[in-house]
Amino acid sequence: MYVDELQNLQIEAMRGIIVALHFAAQESLPLYLVGSGLPSIRALVGKSKTYAERMFNYAEIGALGKEDVDLAITVPLNNNGLDIEPDAITEVFESTKGYPYFLQEYGYQIWNIAETSPISAHDVRRIAPNVQQRLDTNFFDVRFDRISNREKEFLRAMAEFPQDKTITMSDVADRMGRPQSAISPVRSSLIKKGMVYSPAYGGIAYTVPMFADYLRRTMR
């Protein structure tokens, strides 16, 4: 059984799945669950059943590395008789942070604008504004439109800090001028909606890269 976006399940639903899997294991039945989603899955499983943490193996996938981005871009191009320069691959990797959906958008735009082979870093930079506009419209706007004004304020406060360092709840509270106790429910709501996650105790981070840039563009 495969379940995507597992973090969106209610605790009751997750509890039912765990009980069923436990029963199947006791009866030696060939039933397995492969689930995918955000890091908050661990907390969901732990809250659902006390013994659940020892029932599962967790594998962190994360963003693609430079080598994988290279393959994802070059193989389809090569299969269609085109080449791309190494500097162009580096430009794509740095622009997408290895996030698969962003990589798809770059690949789509690269294919559409390619006039000569090999494709250069200049070609990649030339399509960057088009990619940004498509991501804003088709990805970021969709996520942004389903959150409340207080949640938007919280997310915008996070954007003021370096994204390569741990952002703490005290950082966000200070930026918003509110006590941590007042913004903790907002944080919990954003985690449930898949907008942020906790990479470490007391820390908070966006679930997708480049969201801070988007917020700085749209919420000045």
Helices and strands as residue ranges (DSSP letters): E 2-3, G 6-8, H 11-26, E 34-35, H 41-48, G 52-54, H 66-79, H 86-96, H 100-113, H 121-135, I 136-140, H 141-144, H 149-158, E 167-168, H 169-176, H 180-192, E 196-197, E 203-206, H 211-218
